[in-house]
């Protein structure tokens, strides 16, 4: 998780992220304080549950309004690989930091490092686990195509890592492409939260839903209204004891019906966190704030002389 130093409304990303909204009554200082309170409380909620959290401080110069959403520019895989991704918005490319890559390499076992940033020059983008919702156990990558998720980049990444890419088209009620797959789909162990209303092609929805069921995922459908409350933007985490938690914003949790909550509680404890300012201005929610580390920690041999 990246603790933000200059959070704010990003005009560039707002062009295709309909979830972003300005809060004009807050000064820059008030906004930063509010966001830091939300971030720190979120991280503390994870730590209290025994979930291992690596927190890195954002650098104020240059200012990066979306730095607290690291899952878009880098990700790891269970095979030990570490990847950096091509970002659509020029302003967000500033978030990529070599020192973070070095930190991960120093503390974790990295089997392979790949930087896909060169695709930016060709106009091909793939924004990490925003663009891709990955079923690691069954080696499938689900992705809705948009200007932030190009099919060619998706296929290159999938082939390089021996995953199978499942692409589809998804739109909001105004017919605009859903900018990131992870706002309409969450895949956990034995369940999947998904909004079928966003699918453009019924046959694509049938194919996706059948594949989810075939890979032993019980589908928990959500409505487009719940998508707008970030109910699709969840992430399943495991703590040091092996206990599973489904992390989501309080906004998302409040939008769920009793039946949906009950269905999800069959698989994990629900862990809602209050991040209303971040959601409103940033247009991303709890899942976007976490870049999973599947890498194994390096063993440290202490000198006890």
Secondary structure, 3 states (H helix, E strand, C coil): CEECCCCCCCHHHHCCCCCCCCCCCCCHHHHHHHHHHHHHHHHHHHHHCCCCCCCEECCCCCCCCCCCCHHHCEEECCCCEEEECCCCCHHHHHHCCHHHHHHHHHHECCCEEEECHHHHHHCCCECHHHHCEEECCCCEEEEECECCECHHHHHHHHHHCCCEEEEECEECCCCCECCCHHHCEEEECCEEEECHHHECCHHHHHHHHHHHHHCCCEEEECCHHHHHCCCCCCEEEECCCCCEEEEEEHHHHHHCCHHHHHHHHCCCEEEEECCHHHHHHHCCCCHHHCCCCCCCECCCCCCCC
